[in-house]
Structures are given as structure tokens and as C-alpha cells.
Amino acid sequence: MITRREFLRGRFGASKGNSQTGSAEAGGETMLAAIGPTCIAYLQNVVCRSCGDACDAQAIRFSPRLGGAALPLVIAERCTGCGDCLPVCPAGAITLAPAKTS
């Protein structure tokens, strides 16, 4: 069965590959979402939760701060690297970057 979210994103014919179960990989490396400094919550103190709303894995949380808009934070353990958050960012502040290994 197709979900409403898949239908609205035009994925009704796509298989449920990496975006639902595993991490995206490029060249053998696991990719994770990274939010850059051009995020409007950082620059303009604007409340924007588009990336968090688009994330099925709920990997983007928002850290509240006094006197300002909540700042987005990517939880690496939850991020699947699917890229659903990329096209919805009005500032283009989100990229996929290789996961940092410790």
C-alpha cells in the first residue's frame, strides 16, 4: 500500500530501498544529512521545520533556544541518508556528507 507521503513525493512506483531500511552509500561510505550555516533558523532567526517534517526516520530534531528560533540537529544514529530533507529546505542548507567514523 502506498502512503500519502510517498504519493505526494511522486514515489508511488518506487521500491522501498535505502530510504526506508538502510543508509545511503556513495563509494562505499555511509551518507548522512548535514545542515549548513545557510539555514534560515541560524541566519535569520526564522522558525522553519520543513526538514524535520520531511524526515520519515525522525532524524532531525530541533533544539530550543531562548529568544530565537529552534535550531535543527541531525541525529546520526537515526539518519538513513535518504535525502528526503534536501529538496524541502528553502535555503538549500542541507547536504549529504560522508558519516564521520570514530
C-alpha positions in Angstrom: 0.0 0.0 0.0 1.2 3.5 -0.8 1.4 6.1 1.9 0.2 9.7 1.5 3.7 10.9 1.8 5.0 8.6 -0.9 2.2 9.7 -3.2 2.8 13.4 -2.7 6.6 12.9 -3.3 5.9 11.0 -6.5 7.3 7.8 -5.2 4.3 5.6 -5.7 6.1 3.5 -8.3 9.5 3.3 -6.5 10.7 0.4 -4.4 11.4 0.9 -0.7 15.2 0.6 -0.9 17.7 2.6 1.1 15.3 5.3 2.1 13.3 3.1 4.4 15.6 0.5 5.7 19.3 1.2 5.3 21.8 4.0 4.9 22.6 5.6 1.6 26.1 4.9 0.4 28.3 6.6 -2.1 31.6 5.0 -3.0 31.2 2.6 0.0 30.7 5.4 2.5 27.6 5.9 4.5 26.0 9.3 3.8 24.2 11.4 6.4 22.3 14.7 6.2 24.3 17.7 7.3 22.7 21.1 8.0 24.9 24.0 6.9 25.2 27.6 8.1 22.8 29.0 5.5 19.9 27.5 7.4 17.4 30.3 7.9 17.0 29.4 11.6 20.6 30.3 12.1 20.9 33.3 9.8 17.5 35.0 10.1 16.1 33.6 13.3 13.1 32.2 11.3 11.1 29.2 12.5 11.3 26.6 9.8 10.8 22.9 10.4 10.5 21.7 6.8 13.4 19.3 7.0 12.1 17.7 10.2 8.6 17.3 8.7 10.0 15.6 5.6 12.1 13.1 7.6 10.4 9.8 7.9 13.1 8.5 10.2 12.6 11.5 12.6 16.4 12.0 12.4 16.1 15.8 12.5 15.2 17.3 15.9 15.0 20.9 16.9 17.0 22.3 19.9 15.1 25.2 21.5 17.0 28.4 22.4 16.0 31.4 24.4 14.9 34.4 22.3 15.3 32.6 19.0 14.1 30.0 16.6 14.8 26.4 17.5 17.9 25.1 15.7 17.8 21.9 13.6 20.1 19.0 14.7 20.7 15.8 12.8 20.7 12.6 14.9 23.3 10.5 13.1 22.1 7.2 14.6 18.6 7.7 13.1 19.6 9.3 9.7 19.2 6.9 6.8 20.8 9.2 4.2 17.7 9.0 2.0 17.8 12.7 1.1 14.1 13.5 1.7 15.1 16.6 3.6 17.2 18.1 0.7 14.5 19.3 -1.7 12.2 20.8 1.0 14.9 23.1 2.5 14.0 26.7 1.4 17.6 27.8 1.9 19.3 24.8 0.3 21.3 24.4 3.6 21.1 20.6 3.7 23.6 18.3 2.0 24.5 14.7 2.2 28.0 14.1 3.6 30.0 11.0 4.5 29.5 9.8 8.0 32.3 10.6 10.4 33.9 7.5 11.8 35.3 7.5 15.3 
